[in-house]
Amino acid sequence: MPKVRITRRLHFSAAHRLASPDLSDEENRRVFGDCANPNWHGHNYELEVTVAGPVDSETGYVMDLKDLKDLVNGRVVDDLDHRNLNLDVPWLEGVVPTTENLAVRIWERLAAHIPEPATLERVVLWETPRHWVEYRGE
């Protein structure tokens, strides 16, 4: 049976501040620039979740895309949309909410919940049209 990849794209808006509690305000400004603004800033994120696996001979699916959408909304997007990533999301507590860290945490929220025999292949998180991160669980 051929291995096929399917991707679902979802959207959420969120605010955050990039700042490490281990650094002074001056050091945070030096490292993170305007993203260390103590009054926050926001993004309209685009999230792509790719699942891979064999095509089911009965359904023709690797995984039903509606089921994938529902899973990602329930475990990720509903927690992040219109939230402050530093304050409102328990599974990001203690994490500097960079796009890199967010992609890894999203992976952790999803990987064990993809129905077999499919597997999570990649998470791509677009913070802006010119900046994105790809994570493959490595």
N, CA, C and O atoms as CSV, one atom per row, in Angstrom:
chain,resi,resn,atom,element,x,y,z
A,1,MET,N,N,0.852,-1.183,0.000
A,1,MET,CA,C,0.000,0.000,0.000
A,1,MET,C,C,0.895,1.243,0.000
A,1,MET,O,O,1.849,1.309,0.776
A,2,PRO,N,N,0.606,2.220,-0.850
A,2,PRO,CA,C,1.442,3.428,-0.901
A,2,PRO,C,C,1.289,4.289,0.356
A,2,PRO,O,O,0.218,4.352,0.960
A,3,LYS,N,N,2.374,4.940,0.726
A,3,LYS,CA,C,2.346,5.902,1.828
A,3,LYS,C,C,2.028,7.278,1.238
A,3,LYS,O,O,2.695,7.745,0.315
A,4,VAL,N,N,0.998,7.912,1.790
A,4,VAL,CA,C,0.549,9.203,1.291
A,4,VAL,C,C,0.546,10.199,2.447
A,4,VAL,O,O,0.290,9.836,3.595
A,5,ARG,N,N,0.835,11.456,2.125
A,5,ARG,CA,C,0.804,12.526,3.123
A,5,ARG,C,C,-0.402,13.419,2.854
A,5,ARG,O,O,-0.672,13.792,1.712
A,6,ILE,N,N,-1.120,13.755,3.918
A,6,ILE,CA,C,-2.232,14.706,3.821
A,6,ILE,C,C,-1.946,15.855,4.775
A,6,ILE,O,O,-1.305,15.670,5.809
A,7,THR,N,N,-2.421,17.036,4.425
A,7,THR,CA,C,-2.156,18.219,5.240
A,7,THR,C,C,-3.438,18.997,5.442
A,7,THR,O,O,-4.231,19.179,4.519
A,8,ARG,N,N,-3.624,19.452,6.671
A,8,ARG,CA,C,-4.737,20.340,7.000
A,8,ARG,C,C,-4.137,21.664,7.457
A,8,ARG,O,O,-3.205,21.676,8.262
A,9,ARG,N,N,-4.664,22.781,6.950
A,9,ARG,CA,C,-4.220,24.110,7.364
A,9,ARG,C,C,-5.312,24.726,8.223
A,9,ARG,O,O,-6.490,24.705,7.868
A,10,LEU,N,N,-4.898,25.279,9.365
A,10,LEU,CA,C,-5.806,25.952,10.287
A,10,LEU,C,C,-5.224,27.309,10.648
A,10,LEU,O,O,-4.061,27.594,10.362
A,11,HIS,N,N,-6.031,28.129,11.271
A,11,HIS,CA,C,-5.651,29.509,11.566
A,11,HIS,C,C,-5.994,29.833,13.015
A,11,HIS,O,O,-7.004,29.371,13.545
A,12,PHE,N,N,-5.136,30.638,13.649
A,12,PHE,CA,C,-5.481,31.207,14.948
A,12,PHE,C,C,-4.737,32.524,15.122
A,12,PHE,O,O,-3.701,32.759,14.498
A,13,SER,N,N,-5.278,33.366,15.969
A,13,SER,CA,C,-4.661,34.650,16.311
A,13,SER,C,C,-4.304,34.614,17.791
A,13,SER,O,O,-5.084,34.140,18.617
A,14,ALA,N,N,-3.123,35.115,18.118
A,14,ALA,CA,C,-2.691,35.093,19.512
A,14,ALA,C,C,-1.673,36.203,19.764
A,14,ALA,O,O,-1.008,36.687,18.847
A,15,ALA,N,N,-1.575,36.585,21.018
A,15,ALA,CA,C,-0.591,37.570,21.462
A,15,ALA,C,C,0.498,36.859,22.263
A,15,ALA,O,O,0.275,35.792,22.837
A,16,HIS,N,N,1.669,37.468,22.289
A,16,HIS,CA,C,2.743,36.939,23.126
A,16,HIS,C,C,3.805,38.006,23.340
A,16,HIS,O,O,3.788,39.079,22.737
A,17,ARG,N,N,4.714,37.665,24.213
A,17,ARG,CA,C,5.912,38.474,24.456
A,17,ARG,C,C,7.080,37.518,24.523
A,17,ARG,O,O,7.042,36.531,25.258
A,18,LEU,N,N,8.116,37.805,23.763
A,18,LEU,CA,C,9.317,36.987,23.838
A,18,LEU,C,C,10.238,37.594,24.877
A,18,LEU,O,O,10.782,38.685,24.705
A,19,ALA,N,N,10.394,36.854,25.954
A,19,ALA,CA,C,11.262,37.305,27.044
A,19,ALA,C,C,11.590,36.103,27.916
A,19,ALA,O,O,10.714,35.311,28.261
A,20,SER,N,N,12.833,35.983,28.257
A,20,SER,CA,C,13.272,34.921,29.153
A,20,SER,C,C,13.299,35.446,30.576
A,20,SER,O,O,13.843,36.523,30.821
A,21,PRO,N,N,12.727,34.715,31.519
A,21,PRO,CA,C,12.770,35.163,32.913
A,21,PRO,C,C,14.186,35.174,33.480
A,21,PRO,O,O,14.437,35.788,34.517
A,22,ASP,N,N,15.106,34.498,32.805
A,22,ASP,CA,C,16.499,34.463,33.252
A,22,ASP,C,C,17.300,35.690,32.821
A,22,ASP,O,O,18.443,35.876,33.238
A,23,LEU,N,N,16.675,36.539,31.967
A,23,LEU,CA,C,17.374,37.716,31.461
A,23,LEU,C,C,16.758,38.985,32.027
A,23,LEU,O,O,15.579,39.011,32.381
A,24,SER,N,N,17.564,40.035,32.107
A,24,SER,CA,C,17.051,41.345,32.520
A,24,SER,C,C,16.202,41.919,31.384
A,24,SER,O,O,16.227,41.412,30.262
A,25,ASP,N,N,15.450,42.981,31.688
A,25,ASP,CA,C,14.669,43.644,30.641
A,25,ASP,C,C,15.577,44.126,29.516
A,25,ASP,O,O,15.232,44.011,28.340
A,26,GLU,N,N,16.737,44.664,29.877
A,26,GLU,CA,C,17.693,45.152,28.873
A,26,GLU,C,C,18.202,44.000,28.000
A,26,GLU,O,O,18.281,44.134,26.779
A,27,GLU,N,N,18.544,42.873,28.626
A,27,GLU,CA,C,19.015,41.718,27.848
A,27,GLU,C,C,17.906,41.162,26.957
A,27,GLU,O,O,18.160,40.783,25.814
A,28,ASN,N,N,16.673,41.112,27.477
A,28,ASN,CA,C,15.559,40.644,26.655
A,28,ASN,C,C,15.362,41.545,25.441
A,28,ASN,O,O,15.110,41.054,24.340
A,29,ARG,N,N,15.475,42.851,25.632
A,29,ARG,CA,C,15.349,43.776,24.495
A,29,ARG,C,C,16.466,43.551,23.482
A,29,ARG,O,O,16.242,43.613,22.273
A,30,ARG,N,N,17.661,43.291,23.981
A,30,ARG,CA,C,18.794,43.038,23.084
A,30,ARG,C,C,18.581,41.746,22.295
A,30,ARG,O,O,18.839,41.714,21.091
A,31,VAL,N,N,18.119,40.689,22.948
A,31,VAL,CA,C,17.958,39.384,22.303
A,31,VAL,C,C,16.723,39.347,21.404
A,31,VAL,O,O,16.791,38.877,20.268
A,32,PHE,N,N,15.596,39.842,21.915
A,32,PHE,CA,C,14.314,39.663,21.228
A,32,PHE,C,C,13.802,40.923,20.528
A,32,PHE,O,O,12.790,40.866,19.829
A,33,GLY,N,N,14.482,42.056,20.702
A,33,GLY,CA,C,14.092,43.291,20.030
A,33,GLY,C,C,12.670,43.710,20.376
A,33,GLY,O,O,12.248,43.623,21.529
A,34,ASP,N,N,11.935,44.165,19.363
A,34,ASP,CA,C,10.563,44.629,19.577
A,34,ASP,C,C,9.650,43.534,20.107
A,34,ASP,O,O,8.619,43.830,20.710
A,35,CYS,N,N,10.010,42.285,19.893
A,35,CYS,CA,C,9.177,41.169,20.368
A,35,CYS,C,C,9.196,41.036,21.887
A,35,CYS,O,O,8.404,40.283,22.454
A,36,ALA,N,N,10.098,41.765,22.550
A,36,ALA,CA,C,10.154,41.763,24.012
A,36,ALA,C,C,9.301,42.876,24.610
A,36,ALA,O,O,9.356,43.113,25.817
A,37,ASN,N,N,8.526,43.551,23.797
A,37,ASN,CA,C,7.656,44.630,24.272
A,37,ASN,C,C,6.829,44.152,25.465
A,37,ASN,O,O,6.094,43.173,25.332
A,38,PRO,N,N,6.922,44.802,26.618
A,38,PRO,CA,C,6.173,44.349,27.800
A,38,PRO,C,C,4.660,44.456,27.637
A,38,PRO,O,O,3.915,43.881,28.431
A,39,ASN,N,N,4.198,45.176,26.630
A,39,ASN,CA,C,2.758,45.297,26.383
A,39,ASN,C,C,2.268,44.324,25.314
A,39,ASN,O,O,1.168,44.489,24.787
A,40,TRP,N,N,3.082,43.301,24.986
A,40,TRP,CA,C,2.681,42.225,24.084
A,40,TRP,C,C,2.627,42.684,22.623
A,40,TRP,O,O,2.726,43.875,22.326
A,41,HIS,N,N,2.475,41.741,21.750
A,41,HIS,CA,C,2.195,41.964,20.329
A,41,HIS,C,C,1.537,40.688,19.820
A,41,HIS,O,O,1.599,39.650,20.479
A,42,GLY,N,N,0.910,40.763,18.658
A,42,GLY,CA,C,0.146,39.616,18.193
A,42,GLY,C,C,0.466,39.197,16.776
A,42,GLY,O,O,1.116,39.919,16.019
A,43,HIS,N,N,-0.012,37.998,16.435
A,43,HIS,CA,C,0.171,37.431,15.101
A,43,HIS,C,C,-1.095,36.702,14.684
A,43,HIS,O,O,-1.877,36.242,15.516
A,44,ASN,N,N,-1.271,36.611,13.383
A,44,ASN,CA,C,-2.288,35.753,12.784
A,44,ASN,C,C,-1.550,34.539,12.245
A,44,ASN,O,O,-1.009,34.569,11.140
A,45,TYR,N,N,-1.535,33.472,13.034
A,45,TYR,CA,C,-0.771,32.274,12.711
A,45,TYR,C,C,-1.524,31.386,11.716
A,45,TYR,O,O,-2.753,31.318,11.725
A,46,GLU,N,N,-0.767,30.721,10.873
A,46,GLU,CA,C,-1.275,29.647,10.019
A,46,GLU,C,C,-0.554,28.372,10.458
A,46,GLU,O,O,0.670,28.354,10.588
A,47,LEU,N,N,-1.313,27.325,10.681
A,47,LEU,CA,C,-0.772,26.056,11.154
A,47,LEU,C,C,-1.082,24.969,10.134
A,47,LEU,O,O,-2.240,24.764,9.770
A,48,GLU,N,N,-0.049,24.276,9.676
A,48,GLU,CA,C,-0.214,23.133,8.789
A,48,GLU,C,C,0.190,21.880,9.544
A,48,GLU,O,O,1.271,21.814,10.129
A,49,VAL,N,N,-0.686,20.889,9.528
A,49,VAL,CA,C,-0.415,19.614,10.176
A,49,VAL,C,C,-0.474,18.535,9.098
A,49,VAL,O,O,-1.490,18.369,8.423
A,50,THR,N,N,0.634,17.802,8.947
A,50,THR,CA,C,0.719,16.760,7.932
A,50,THR,C,C,0.778,15.398,8.606
A,50,THR,O,O,1.561,15.169,9.528
A,51,VAL,N,N,-0.071,14.502,8.119
A,51,VAL,CA,C,-0.160,13.130,8.598
A,51,VAL,C,C,0.188,12.220,7.429
A,51,VAL,O,O,-0.182,12.509,6.291
A,52,ALA,N,N,0.898,11.122,7.695
A,52,ALA,CA,C,1.290,10.194,6.642
A,52,ALA,C,C,0.872,8.781,7.010
A,52,ALA,O,O,0.816,8.411,8.183
A,53,GLY,N,N,0.581,8.006,5.980
A,53,GLY,CA,C,0.250,6.613,6.209
A,53,GLY,C,C,-0.269,5.964,4.956
A,53,GLY,O,O,-0.323,6.589,3.897
A,54,PRO,N,N,-0.655,4.698,5.074
A,54,PRO,CA,C,-1.204,3.990,3.924
A,54,PRO,C,C,-2.622,4.459,3.625
A,54,PRO,O,O,-3.332,4.916,4.521
A,55,VAL,N,N,-3.024,4.348,2.388
A,55,VAL,CA,C,-4.383,4.671,1.986
A,55,VAL,C,C,-5.266,3.475,2.334
A,55,VAL,O,O,-5.020,2.356,1.885
A,56,ASP,N,N,-6.289,3.727,3.134
A,56,ASP,CA,C,-7.221,2.669,3.515
A,56,ASP,C,C,-7.978,2.177,2.276
A,56,ASP,O,O,-8.530,2.982,1.526
A,57,SER,N,N,-8.002,0.866,2.064
A,57,SER,CA,C,-8.625,0.321,0.856
A,57,SER,C,C,-10.138,0.513,0.839
A,57,SER,O,O,-10.733,0.556,-0.238
A,58,GLU,N,N,-10.770,0.627,1.995
A,58,GLU,CA,C,-12.223,0.812,2.044
A,58,GLU,C,C,-12.632,2.271,1.878
A,58,GLU,O,O,-13.569,2.575,1.140
A,59,THR,N,N,-11.922,3.188,2.571
A,59,THR,CA,C,-12.332,4.595,2.558
A,59,THR,C,C,-11.579,5.440,1.538
A,59,THR,O,O,-12.070,6.482,1.105
A,60,GLY,N,N,-10.386,4.989,1.155
A,60,GLY,CA,C,-9.540,5.795,0.287
A,60,GLY,C,C,-8.807,6.897,1.031
A,60,GLY,O,O,-8.146,7.730,0.410
A,61,TYR,N,N,-8.915,6.914,2.360
A,61,TYR,CA,C,-8.299,7.943,3.200
A,61,TYR,C,C,-7.027,7.432,3.875
A,61,TYR,O,O,-6.894,6.241,4.157
A,62,VAL,N,N,-6.105,8.344,4.127
A,62,VAL,CA,C,-5.055,8.120,5.121
A,62,VAL,C,C,-5.670,8.378,6.490
A,62,VAL,O,O,-5.495,7.607,7.433
A,63,MET,N,N,-6.397,9.488,6.564
A,63,MET,CA,C,-7.164,9.882,7.743
A,63,MET,C,C,-8.214,10.857,7.246
A,63,MET,O,O,-7.927,11.681,6.377
A,64,ASP,N,N,-9.394,10.780,7.766
A,64,ASP,CA,C,-10.445,11.717,7.378
A,64,ASP,C,C,-9.988,13.134,7.748
A,64,ASP,O,O,-9.670,13.395,8.908
A,65,LEU,N,N,-9.953,14.044,6.777
A,65,LEU,CA,C,-9.478,15.409,7.028
A,65,LEU,C,C,-10.355,16.149,8.034
A,65,LEU,O,O,-9.855,17.007,8.761
A,66,LYS,N,N,-11.641,15.842,8.092
A,66,LYS,CA,C,-12.499,16.460,9.101
A,66,LYS,C,C,-12.080,15.998,10.497
A,66,LYS,O,O,-12.059,16.791,11.438
A,67,ASP,N,N,-11.748,14.713,10.625
A,67,ASP,CA,C,-11.271,14.205,11.921
A,67,ASP,C,C,-9.961,14.870,12.313
A,67,ASP,O,O,-9.750,15.187,13.484
A,68,LEU,N,N,-9.075,15.084,11.337
A,68,LEU,CA,C,-7.806,15.767,11.625
A,68,LEU,C,C,-8.080,17.197,12.062
A,68,LEU,O,O,-7.496,17.669,13.037
A,69,LYS,N,N,-8.962,17.892,11.352
A,69,LYS,CA,C,-9.322,19.265,11.729
A,69,LYS,C,C,-9.883,19.302,13.152
A,69,LYS,O,O,-9.490,20.148,13.954
A,70,ASP,N,N,-10.792,18.393,13.460
A,70,ASP,CA,C,-11.391,18.362,14.794
A,70,ASP,C,C,-10.350,18.084,15.871
A,70,ASP,O,O,-10.395,18.680,16.947
A,71,LEU,N,N,-9.412,17.183,15.588
A,71,LEU,CA,C,-8.347,16.866,16.540
A,71,LEU,C,C,-7.462,18.083,16.796
A,71,LEU,O,O,-7.180,18.418,17.946
A,72,VAL,N,N,-7.023,18.744,15.719
A,72,VAL,CA,C,-6.126,19.896,15.876
A,72,VAL,C,C,-6.864,21.049,16.554
A,72,VAL,O,O,-6.291,21.727,17.406
A,73,ASN,N,N,-8.112,21.278,16.194
A,73,ASN,CA,C,-8.875,22.319,16.886
A,73,ASN,C,C,-9.012,21.994,18.366
A,73,ASN,O,O,-8.780,22.861,19.208
A,74,GLY,N,N,-9.380,20.783,18.692
A,74,GLY,CA,C,-9.633,20.413,20.080
A,74,GLY,C,C,-8.402,20.391,20.960
A,74,GLY,O,O,-8.487,20.720,22.143
A,75,ARG,N,N,-7.248,20.007,20.407
A,75,ARG,CA,C,-6.041,19.875,21.225
A,75,ARG,C,C,-5.100,21.075,21.134
A,75,ARG,O,O,-4.197,21.226,21.957
A,76,VAL,N,N,-5.320,21.945,20.109
A,76,VAL,CA,C,-4.369,23.037,19.897
A,76,VAL,C,C,-5.081,24.372,19.687
A,76,VAL,O,O,-4.989,25.264,20.530
A,77,VAL,N,N,-5.782,24.512,18.579
A,77,VAL,CA,C,-6.305,25.813,18.164
A,77,VAL,C,C,-7.256,26.402,19.192
A,77,VAL,O,O,-7.169,27.594,19.487
A,78,ASP,N,N,-8.159,25.604,19.746
A,78,ASP,CA,C,-9.102,26.129,20.739
A,78,ASP,C,C,-8.380,26.697,21.960
A,78,ASP,O,O,-8.874,27.629,22.595
A,79,ASP,N,N,-7.218,26.142,22.291
A,79,ASP,CA,C,-6.433,26.631,23.431
A,79,ASP,C,C,-5.673,27.916,23.106
A,79,ASP,O,O,-5.394,28.709,24.006
A,80,LEU,N,N,-5.334,28.133,21.825
A,80,LEU,CA,C,-4.461,29.240,21.434
A,80,LEU,C,C,-5.188,30.443,20.857
A,80,LEU,O,O,-4.729,31.575,21.009
A,81,ASP,N,N,-6.309,30.215,20.203
A,81,ASP,CA,C,-6.960,31.284,19.458
A,81,ASP,C,C,-7.463,32.394,20.368
A,81,ASP,O,O,-8.199,32.151,21.325
A,82,HIS,N,N,-7.052,33.615,20.051
A,82,HIS,CA,C,-7.408,34.821,20.810
A,82,HIS,C,C,-6.982,34.722,22.278
A,82,HIS,O,O,-7.699,35.144,23.185
A,83,ARG,N,N,-5.799,34.154,22.479
A,83,ARG,CA,C,-5.233,34.019,23.814
A,83,ARG,C,C,-3.877,34.714,23.872
A,83,ARG,O,O,-3.266,35.026,22.850
A,84,ASN,N,N,-3.435,34.942,25.094
A,84,ASN,CA,C,-2.081,35.402,25.353
A,84,ASN,C,C,-1.259,34.143,25.622
A,84,ASN,O,O,-1.498,33.449,26.611
A,85,LEU,N,N,-0.309,33.849,24.764
A,85,LEU,CA,C,0.456,32.611,24.879
A,85,LEU,C,C,1.293,32.545,26.147
A,85,LEU,O,O,1.595,31.454,26.631
A,86,ASN,N,N,1.670,33.694,26.690
A,86,ASN,CA,C,2.449,33.721,27.925
A,86,ASN,C,C,1.603,33.469,29.163
A,86,ASN,O,O,2.103,32.949,30.161
A,87,LEU,N,N,0.326,33.830,29.108
A,87,LEU,CA,C,-0.499,33.818,30.314
A,87,LEU,C,C,-1.660,32.830,30.305
A,87,LEU,O,O,-2.063,32.353,31.366
A,88,ASP,N,N,-2.202,32.513,29.138
A,88,ASP,CA,C,-3.483,31.820,29.069
A,88,ASP,C,C,-3.423,30.343,28.696
A,88,ASP,O,O,-4.457,29.676,28.701
A,89,VAL,N,N,-2.254,29.817,28.376
A,89,VAL,CA,C,-2.169,28.453,27.842
A,89,VAL,C,C,-1.336,27.592,28.792
A,89,VAL,O,O,-0.110,27.699,28.797
A,90,PRO,N,N,-1.978,26.743,29.594
A,90,PRO,CA,C,-1.235,25.951,30.586
A,90,PRO,C,C,-0.110,25.104,29.994
A,90,PRO,O,O,0.935,24.946,30.626
A,91,TRP,N,N,-0.303,24.562,28.802
A,91,TRP,CA,C,0.746,23.702,28.240
A,91,TRP,C,C,1.919,24.488,27.641
A,91,TRP,O,O,2.851,23.892,27.100
A,92,LEU,N,N,1.876,25.813,27.735
A,92,LEU,CA,C,3.023,26.648,27.362
A,92,LEU,C,C,3.673,27.308,28.576
A,92,LEU,O,O,4.598,28.108,28.434
A,93,GLU,N,N,3.193,26.974,29.754
A,93,GLU,CA,C,3.725,27.586,30.972
A,93,GLU,C,C,5.229,27.321,31.085
A,93,GLU,O,O,5.685,26.186,30.944
A,94,GLY,N,N,5.986,28.385,31.340
A,94,GLY,CA,C,7.430,28.273,31.505
A,94,GLY,C,C,8.209,28.207,30.199
A,94,GLY,O,O,9.421,27.995,30.212
A,95,VAL,N,N,7.524,28.386,29.069
A,95,VAL,CA,C,8.168,28.305,27.762
A,95,VAL,C,C,8.170,29.691,27.120
A,95,VAL,O,O,7.136,30.358,27.087
A,96,VAL,N,N,9.313,30.127,26.614
A,96,VAL,CA,C,9.343,31.359,25.829
A,96,VAL,C,C,8.588,31.037,24.535
A,96,VAL,O,O,9.017,30.154,23.792
A,97,PRO,N,N,7.480,31.723,24.244
A,97,PRO,CA,C,6.621,31.315,23.134
A,97,PRO,C,C,7.110,31.762,21.754
A,97,PRO,O,O,6.413,32.465,21.022
A,98,THR,N,N,8.334,31.331,21.424
A,98,THR,CA,C,8.838,31.538,20.073
A,98,THR,C,C,8.083,30.611,19.128
A,98,THR,O,O,7.429,29.667,19.572
A,99,THR,N,N,8.169,30.872,17.857
A,99,THR,CA,C,7.535,30.007,16.872
A,99,THR,C,C,8.132,28.600,16.958
A,99,THR,O,O,7.411,27.613,16.808
A,100,GLU,N,N,9.424,28.503,17.194
A,100,GLU,CA,C,10.089,27.206,17.328
A,100,GLU,C,C,9.510,26.402,18.495
A,100,GLU,O,O,9.127,25.243,18.335
A,101,ASN,N,N,9.452,27.038,19.673
A,101,ASN,CA,C,8.917,26.339,20.843
A,101,ASN,C,C,7.449,25.981,20.671
A,101,ASN,O,O,7.005,24.915,21.098
A,102,LEU,N,N,6.711,26.865,20.051
A,102,LEU,CA,C,5.289,26.607,19.835
A,102,LEU,C,C,5.091,25.409,18.908
A,102,LEU,O,O,4.222,24.576,19.169
A,103,ALA,N,N,5.869,25.300,17.841
A,103,ALA,CA,C,5.757,24.166,16.927
A,103,ALA,C,C,6.053,22.845,17.638
A,103,ALA,O,O,5.360,21.851,17.419
A,104,VAL,N,N,7.076,22.835,18.486
A,104,VAL,CA,C,7.421,21.614,19.235
A,104,VAL,C,C,6.290,21.241,20.186
A,104,VAL,O,O,5.909,20.073,20.262
A,105,ARG,N,N,5.758,22.200,20.900
A,105,ARG,CA,C,4.666,21.916,21.836
A,105,ARG,C,C,3.403,21.456,21.114
A,105,ARG,O,O,2.683,20.596,21.621
A,106,ILE,N,N,3.125,22.013,19.947
A,106,ILE,CA,C,1.975,21.569,19.157
A,106,ILE,C,C,2.171,20.104,18.760
A,106,ILE,O,O,1.243,19.301,18.860
A,107,TRP,N,N,3.359,19.765,18.316
A,107,TRP,CA,C,3.673,18.374,17.979
A,107,TRP,C,C,3.369,17.466,19.169
A,107,TRP,O,O,2.710,16.436,19.028
A,108,GLU,N,N,3.858,17.863,20.336
A,108,GLU,CA,C,3.658,17.052,21.543
A,108,GLU,C,C,2.175,16.877,21.866
A,108,GLU,O,O,1.773,15.839,22.393
A,109,ARG,N,N,1.368,17.879,21.555
A,109,ARG,CA,C,-0.078,17.805,21.813
A,109,ARG,C,C,-0.788,16.859,20.845
A,109,ARG,O,O,-1.858,16.337,21.158
A,110,LEU,N,N,-0.194,16.636,19.667
A,110,LEU,CA,C,-0.887,15.883,18.620
A,110,LEU,C,C,-0.361,14.474,18.371
A,110,LEU,O,O,-1.151,13.576,18.078
A,111,ALA,N,N,0.930,14.257,18.476
A,111,ALA,CA,C,1.564,13.031,17.966
A,111,ALA,C,C,0.898,11.749,18.458
A,111,ALA,O,O,0.641,10.847,17.660
A,112,ALA,N,N,0.620,11.653,19.730
A,112,ALA,CA,C,0.055,10.416,20.289
A,112,ALA,C,C,-1.425,10.241,19.977
A,112,ALA,O,O,-2.002,9.202,20.297
A,113,HIS,N,N,-2.044,11.235,19.360
A,113,HIS,CA,C,-3.485,11.193,19.127
A,113,HIS,C,C,-3.870,10.952,17.669
A,113,HIS,O,O,-5.054,10.930,17.332
A,114,ILE,N,N,-2.876,10.772,16.810
A,114,ILE,CA,C,-3.150,10.453,15.410
A,114,ILE,C,C,-3.503,8.962,15.345
A,114,ILE,O,O,-2.730,8.125,15.811
A,115,PRO,N,N,-4.658,8.626,14.774
A,115,PRO,CA,C,-5.061,7.215,14.762
A,115,PRO,C,C,-4.172,6.374,13.839
A,115,PRO,O,O,-3.893,6.752,12.702
A,116,GLU,N,N,-3.741,5.234,14.357
A,116,GLU,CA,C,-2.914,4.308,13.569
A,116,GLU,C,C,-3.741,3.739,12.423
A,116,GLU,O,O,-4.960,3.609,12.539
A,117,PRO,N,N,-3.094,3.405,11.337
A,117,PRO,CA,C,-1.646,3.322,11.152
A,117,PRO,C,C,-0.990,4.634,10.720
A,117,PRO,O,O,0.210,4.652,10.446
A,118,ALA,N,N,-1.743,5.725,10.654
A,118,ALA,CA,C,-1.165,7.015,10.278
A,118,ALA,C,C,-0.257,7.531,11.386
A,118,ALA,O,O,-0.381,7.132,12.545
A,119,THR,N,N,0.654,8.421,11.014
A,119,THR,CA,C,1.551,9.053,11.977
A,119,THR,C,C,1.659,10.537,11.647
A,119,THR,O,O,1.462,10.959,10.508
A,120,LEU,N,N,1.975,11.310,12.672
A,120,LEU,CA,C,2.226,12.736,12.463
A,120,LEU,C,C,3.552,12.876,11.730
A,120,LEU,O,O,4.570,12.345,12.175
A,121,GLU,N,N,3.545,13.582,10.620
A,121,GLU,CA,C,4.722,13.726,9.772
A,121,GLU,C,C,5.429,15.063,9.989
A,121,GLU,O,O,6.657,15.113,10.053
A,122,ARG,N,N,4.656,16.149,10.102
A,122,ARG,CA,C,5.276,17.455,10.300
A,122,ARG,C,C,4.241,18.463,10.780
A,122,ARG,O,O,3.039,18.317,10.558
A,123,VAL,N,N,4.750,19.477,11.439
A,123,VAL,CA,C,3.985,20.651,11.849
A,123,VAL,C,C,4.709,21.853,11.269
A,123,VAL,O,O,5.909,22.030,11.480
A,124,VAL,N,N,3.968,22.679,10.535
A,124,VAL,CA,C,4.527,23.925,10.011
A,124,VAL,C,C,3.703,25.054,10.598
A,124,VAL,O,O,2.479,25.077,10.470
A,125,LEU,N,N,4.384,25.987,11.242
A,125,LEU,CA,C,3.710,27.119,11.864
A,125,LEU,C,C,4.225,28.402,11.235
A,125,LEU,O,O,5.410,28.727,11.312
A,126,TRP,N,N,3.298,29.123,10.610
A,126,TRP,CA,C,3.603,30.412,9.983
A,126,TRP,C,C,3.241,31.512,10.970
A,126,TRP,O,O,2.075,31.670,11.332
A,127,GLU,N,N,4.247,32.274,11.406
A,127,GLU,CA,C,3.997,33.418,12.282
A,127,GLU,C,C,3.649,34.649,11.446
A,127,GLU,O,O,2.797,35.449,11.831
A,128,THR,N,N,4.308,34.793,10.312
A,128,THR,CA,C,4.025,35.855,9.349
A,128,THR,C,C,4.180,35.227,7.962
A,128,THR,O,O,4.660,34.100,7.849
A,129,PRO,N,N,3.783,35.936,6.912
A,129,PRO,CA,C,4.006,35.389,5.563
A,129,PRO,C,C,5.480,35.196,5.214
A,129,PRO,O,O,5.799,34.490,4.257
A,130,ARG,N,N,6.377,35.812,5.977
A,130,ARG,CA,C,7.807,35.702,5.699
A,130,ARG,C,C,8.572,34.895,6.747
A,130,ARG,O,O,9.791,34.756,6.641
A,131,HIS,N,N,7.883,34.362,7.753
A,131,HIS,CA,C,8.572,33.648,8.837
A,131,HIS,C,C,7.757,32.432,9.243
A,131,HIS,O,O,6.604,32.548,9.658
A,132,TRP,N,N,8.370,31.270,9.119
A,132,TRP,CA,C,7.702,30.051,9.542
A,132,TRP,C,C,8.726,29.065,10.071
A,132,TRP,O,O,9.930,29.201,9.858
A,133,VAL,N,N,8.195,28.055,10.777
A,133,VAL,CA,C,9.013,27.004,11.373
A,133,VAL,C,C,8.404,25.670,10.960
A,133,VAL,O,O,7.183,25.518,10.910
A,134,GLU,N,N,9.264,24.718,10.670
A,134,GLU,CA,C,8.820,23.349,10.387
A,134,GLU,C,C,9.455,22.420,11.422
A,134,GLU,O,O,10.652,22.502,11.695
A,135,TYR,N,N,8.629,21.531,11.997
A,135,TYR,CA,C,9.115,20.567,12.979
A,135,TYR,C,C,8.617,19.185,12.591
A,135,TYR,O,O,7.447,19.000,12.256
A,136,ARG,N,N,9.534,18.211,12.643
A,136,ARG,CA,C,9.217,16.833,12.262
A,136,ARG,C,C,9.423,15.846,13.405
A,136,ARG,O,O,9.582,14.648,13.167
A,137,GLY,N,N,9.422,16.329,14.626
A,137,GLY,CA,C,9.525,15.424,15.768
A,137,GLY,C,C,10.912,14.919,16.058
A,137,GLY,O,O,11.074,13.919,16.759
A,138,GLU,N,N,11.906,15.581,15.541
A,138,GLU,CA,C,13.291,15.121,15.719
A,138,GLU,C,C,14.007,15.876,16.798
A,138,GLU,O,O,15.177,15.607,17.067
